[in-house]
Amino acid sequence: MKINSIIIGAPSSSSGKTTISIGIMRALSRRLRVQPFKVGPDYIDPGYHNIATGRFSSNLDTWMSSREKMKEIFIKRSTGSDISIIEGVMGLYDGKQPDKDTGSTAEVARTLKSPVIIVIDISAMARTAAAIILGLIKMDKRLRISGVILNNAGSDYHCSIVRTAIEKYTGIPVIGCVKRSDDLKIDDRYLGLKTAMEDDNSGKIDKIADIIERSVDLDLLIKISKESGDISFKSGLFSKKNVNRVRIAIAYDAAFNFYYYDNIEMLKMYGAEIVYFSPLNDYKLPEADGLYIGGGFPELFAERLSDNYSIKKDIMEFFNSGRPVFAECGGYMYLSRGIKINGKYYEMASIINGESYMDSLILGYRNIRAESNNILMMGGWHVKGHEFHYSRLNVNANAYKTERGPDGISTKNLLAGYMHLYFPSNPRIPERFVRSCYNV
């Protein structure tokens, strides 16, 4: 099958990939059906993709899943779209290991046979940009690097001299030059960009798209996307049948929105009806058989979360009823007794007998093993995932074993920890969660 697609890569992080990507997504969405994707385990950038295109963004990760599964996700999500735009991660060849590009933008591009557009920040260079692009081309000649977008240019003249150098020394067309502008800035914080749900970002994305339409040859980009190669898969990840009809309530608001879209889709595949609620704004849980509270920034909304006594009481009653409760990272913090922030203490849902507090960064891919039977996994099952937080929770962890040590809490009807599990790496997990919700 042939999918018209483009992968947007860069020599390094902070080159402008996300801003350029969401601008291209929104600009193309004004005339085409655009399916967005994100390389790697990131949960924040896809939120901007969702707003830019009106379609949910999926993660493409060759470390957390096999290449065959990744291709199946790509083909399934791209069905019904005119073009797929894939935002890369870090530098083009940066992956999990120094001597291999596993999990990198380059590996995803090769696997999906997608043309690559390089975004390069030229704010502090001119002719040297050509050397950088030339190096990216020569690093792996199997890649199809088909165009370059110059970012952070100081003037039309700056655009002109860098364009001339790149096209002369590499033969690769420069398809756009984006000049420095405050309208291109997206606020960030310690975990990356501010989440898309924290502000009304649609207008901001429209301004970025307007700049992209003036600065990038979108017709040429569409033409390049049609150079994508044929791909097929042998996975069968989404060929399963419904197991049981259940209803799972998922926390989704400005405080909790770090989810892998394909996790939710796999729950649906096994029979779950998904309903959403807000621990910030709602006073009562929806009727449900199971509860899923994902990651996010509860520390930024600690006072509001603490003051919403009604929803906390409802969650406690839900838990005490014996129905399954699953939480990841920020949701894990929310289920604790409370969060300590800058000398202040905010009471949380108090399901877990421990307190969370802010500390140094913990980040990375994780191989995760269940220590015993729980609502999602049998003891000894493995799953891949990701960890990304600045907090700690003072409990005797007993749920998972990882390279970094034990993590999380597991009881008869609770599984909660810092790990963000990636269900496609072990499809038995969403099936077991649905069964657990059905068997209460």
N, C-alpha and C positions, 0 to 999 in steps of 0.2 A: 504494500500500500504506500502511496505517495502522499505526504502531508506537506503542504506549503508552510515553511517554517524559517525562522531566523533565530539564531542564538546571539545575544548581546554580551560580549566579553570585554575584558579590559586588561591592561598590564598589571593592575593592582587594585586593591580596595581604594575607596575614596576617589575614584576617577570620574564618578558621575553616572555609573551604570543604572542605579535605581531611578534617578530623576529622568534620565534619557529614556529608559525603558517605559516608565509609566506615561511619559509624554507621547512616545510613539504609540503605545497601546490606546490611549484616549484619542489621539489624532486619527489613527486607523479605524477606531470604532465608530467614527462619524460617517464612515462609508462601507465598512466591512464588519463581519462577525469575527471578533478576535478572541482567541483562547489564550490566556496567559499561563505561564509556568515559571517556577523558580528552581534553579539548580541548588542543591544542598538542603540543609535541615532548617533553614530560617522560617520563622512564623510571622515576622513583622512585615516584610516586603510584600508577601501575598495579599495582605489586607489592602494595600494600595492598588495592587493589580485588580482586586475585586471591584473597587470603586471606579477605576479607570475604564474597565471593560463591561461591567455588569455581569461578569461570569466569574465563578470561583476558580482561583489559581491552585494548581497542584504542584507538589514538590517532585523533582526528578533527582534521585540520589542513587548512585551506583555503589555506594558503600552500605547504605541502609537496606537496599534491596538488590536483587540480581538485575543484570542488564535486561533479561527477558521480561521480568515484571515491570521494570521501568518503561520498556517499549510498549507494553500492554496499557499501562496507565496513560502514556502519551497518546497512543492511538485512540483509546476510548474517550479521553477528555477532548481530543481535537475533533472528534466526529461532530459534524454539524456546523463547524466553523469554516471561515474562508482562509484564515492564516493563524498560525500559532507563533506567539512571541515568547521567547524563553530568556529570562534574565539570568545571567551567569552569577558565579560566586567568586569573591576574592579576585586574585589574578587568574589569567586564563588556564595556567597549568597547575595551580595550587590545589592539592588534594590532601588526603589524610597522611600520606607518606612522602618523605623528601626525594626518594628515588623512583617513585611511580606517580602517575596522575589519577589514581583511583579516587573517585568522587569529585573530580575536577570538572570545570566547564568543558575542557578539551575532550575528556572521555565521553561526556554526554553528547557533545557535538559529533564525535566520530560514530558513536552508537546509533544516533538518530539520523545520521547523514545529513545534518543541517548546515547550511552556510553560516559563517560567523561574521558578525560585524563588530569591529573593535572600537570601543570608546576610549579615547586617550585625552587626558588633561594636559593641555599645552600651555597652561598659565605661566610656566617658568622655563619654556624651551621653544625652540624653533626647528632647525634642521635635524637636531638629535631625535625628534619624534620619528623620523624615517628609520633611524637605526633601531629604535625600539620595535617598530612594526616589522622590520626585516628580521629581527631576532625571533619574534613570535612566529613568523612564517617558517623559518628554518628549523625551529625546535621540533616540529613534527609536520612533515610535508604531507601527511595523510589528511590533515585538516584543510577544509576549504575556507580560508579567510578571504572574504569576497568584498569587503568594504570597510571604510574607516569613518568614524564621526569624531571630529575635533571638538573638544569641550573646553570651556573657560578661556576662550580666545579674547584678546584685549581689543582687537579692532579688525576691520575688513582686511587691512594690509597683513596683519598677523595671520589671519586665515589663509591669505593668498600664498605667503612664503612657505608655510608648513604644508599646504596642499601640494604645491609644486615639488617640494622635496620628497614627500611620501610617494607621489605618483611617479616621479622620475626613478627613484631607487628601488621601488617595490613592484611597480606596475599595478598596484591595487588602487581602485578609485576611492577618492574621498567623497562620500555621499552627503556630507553635511558639515557645517561648522557652526557651533553654538557659542555665542558671545556671552561674556560674564553678565549676570543679571540677578538682582535680589529676588526676582520672581521665581527663580529656579531653586531657591533654598527651602529645604524641608527640615523642620526642627528635629534635633536628636537628643539623646540622653545616654546614660551609661550602658544600656543594653542595645544601643543602635538608634534607629529612627524612632521618634514618637509613633505610637501605634496609630493606624489610620482612623480608628474609632474615637480617638480622644478629641478631635476637632472636626469641624465641617470642612473636609478636604476636597470636596468635589469642585468647588470654585477654584481652589489652588491648582488642582490637576488640570482644569480647563486652561488656566493661564500658561502652564507649562506646555500643554498641547499646542496652544496658539504659537508659542515660540518655536516649537518643533516643526510645525507646518511651514513657518517662514524660513527655517534654517536647514532642514533636511529634505533631500529629494526622496519623498515617500513613494513616488511612482517607481523609481529605481529600486528602492528597498523591496517593494512588492515583486518586482521582476526577479530580483535575486532570490527571493523566497521560493520561487518556482523552480530553482535549480536543486532543490532538496532531492535526495535519493530515495529509492524504494526501500521500505523496511517491513519486516514481519515479526511475529513473536510466537513463542510456544509455551506460554505461561498458564493460561486458564485461571488467572487470579480472580476474575469477575464472572466465572461461569457457575458459581455455586447457586444452590436453590435456597429459598426462604426456609428457615428452621422453625421459628415460632413467631407469632405476632405479639410484640411487646411495645411499650412506649417508654422511651428514654428521654429524660429532661436534661438539656445541656445548658450550662451557664454561659451566657454570651452577652457581653457589654464592654464598656471601656476598661473595666478592671480585669476581665477574663475573656481573652479572645485568641490565645495561642493554641491553635488546633491544626492538625494535619487534615486537610479536606478529605483525603482518601480514607482516613480512619472513620469519619462519619459516614461516608458512602458505603464502606464495608459493613457497618452496623445496619444500614438500610438493607443491604443485600441479604443479610441473614434474618430479616424480618422486622427490624426495629422501625417504628414511627418516631421521628425526632421532633421534639417540641423544645422551644428555647425559653429561657427566663433570665432575669437580671437580678443578681444579688444586690446591686446598687439601687435599683428602682422599683422592683416588685416587692410586695408584702406577703405573697403566698406562692408556694410552688404549684406548678400545674400538676394535674393528675398524671402519675407516671409509675412505672414498675422499676425503674433504675435511674440513677443520678450520675452525671459526668460533669465534673468541674475542672476545666483545663487551666493552663498557665496564663500568665498576664502580669499585671502590676498591682497587686492588692495593697502594696506599701504606699502607693500614690493616692489611694482612695480609702486608706485605713479608717479615717474618722467616719466617713459615710457608711462603710461596711459595718463598722462597730455599732453605729447608731440605728441600723436597720434590725431592730430586735425581732420584729415579726418574722422576717424571712429566716433568721438564724434559728428561731424557735421551730419553724416549720421543717427546716433541714434536720434538726435534732430529732423531731418526732418521726420524720421519714426514716432516719437511721435506726431509731429504736424499734421501728416496725419490722426490722429485719430485711428490708429491701436493700439491694446492692448500691453501694456508693463508691465511685472511682474518681480519684483526683490526681492531678499532675502539677507539680511545681507551685505556681501561685495558688492553685486550688488546695494543695497540701498545706500551705501556710494558712489559708482561710479556715481550714478545718481544725487548726490548732487552737489552744486556749486563747492565744493573743499574739500580737506583733509588737516588738519593741523598736521604736524609731526615734532617734535623736533624743533619748531620755524620756520619751512618752510611751505609754502602754495603751494599746487598743485591743479590747476584747473581741475575739472572733467566734466561730461557731462552737468551739469547745468539744468537738467529737474526739480529737486526738489529745491525749494528756501530755502536752509539751508546748513550749513557746518558741516562736521564731524571732530572729533578730538579724539585722543587716551586718554583712561581713564582706570579705574579699571575693573576687570573681572565681567561679568554678565553671568551666566550659569544656565541651568536647563530645565526640561520638562515644557511645557506650555499648558494649556487649552486656546484655542483661539476662540474668538467670533467676527464675522464681525459686525461692528457698523452700516453699511448701505450697500445697494447694491453696488457691485463692479464687476470687470471683472471676478473674480473667485468665489465669494460668494454672496448669498442674505443676506440682513441684518438679523442678528439673527442666521445664520448658525454657527455651531461649527466645529472645527477641532483641532486635537492634533498636537503638534510640539515641537520644541527644539530651545533654544536660547543659543548662545555661542560666545561672542565677547568682545573686549577690547576697543571699540569705542563708541561714542555717536554722535547723529545728532540733532542739535538744531532747531527742527521744532515743530509745534503744532500737535502732533500725533492725527490722527482721523480714522485710518483704522481698528485696532483691539483693543479688550479689553482682557487683560490677568490678571492673579493673581498679576502681578507686576505693572499693570497699562496700560494706552493706549500705542499703538505702531503703527508706520507706517503712510503712506500717501495714501489716496485713492482719485482719481479724475475720470472723465468720462472714461478714457482709461488707467489709471495707478493704479497699486497696488504695493506698495513697503514698506518693513519693515524689522526689524531685525529677525522676526520669520522665521524659516525653517519649512514650512508646510509639513505634512506627508499625502499625498493624500489618501493612503489606509484607513485612519481613517474617511474619508468622500468622497466616490467616486463621489459624485455630483460635486466636485470641478474641477477635470480635464475635466469633461463633459461640465461644464459651460465655462471654459477657451476656449475649442475648439469652442463652439458656439459663444463666444464673438469674436474670431478671424474670424469666418465665416460671422458674421453679420455686419462687418464693411462696 
